[in-house]
Structure formats: C-alpha cells, structure tokens
Amino acid sequence: MKINLLSCDALRSDRRAITKCLLEVSSNINESLSFELTEILLDGDTVVIEVEDKETGSALRALRKLSIDYEIID
C-alpha cells in the first residue's frame, strides 16, 4: 500500500523519531533515505512511502502519533 505523507503538524518535530518511524514502517528504504525523506517532509513537501499490507494499521498509528498528516493512495 502506498501512503502519501502530506505534512507534520507537530509544534516541535522530532526528526530522529520521524526518521526511525519511516525506516520501520516503509518496506523499501534504508536509513539514509529515511533521513532524506524526513528532511523533505519537514521542509513542507509531500513524500510517498510504501507499506506492506500486513503492517498498515501499526504504520498509520505511528504516523498519527508523530502528528504526520497522510492520505492512502493505493
């Protein structure tokens, strides 16, 4: 399933927590790409990640916990 990460609404965004979350929930990225995607997201651009279907529920909960707005693409 593809998820479009729209923005992060947290007052004080935790870059390290977001990077770790993206690394854990996404099925096809490594640590350096996760860091780059975090920077792109916090700069205000959208990011698309792919999550395995069996982990979708926990991935969406983790994103909500970090105040990341998202939309499900596929």
PyMOL commands that set and color helices and strands:
alter all, ss='L'
color gray80, all
select helices_A, chain A and resi 15-25+31-42+53-65
alter helices_A, ss='H'
color red, helices_A
select strands_A, chain A and resi 2-8+47-50+68-72
alter strands_A, ss='S'
color yellow, strands_A
deselect
rebuild
show_as cartoon
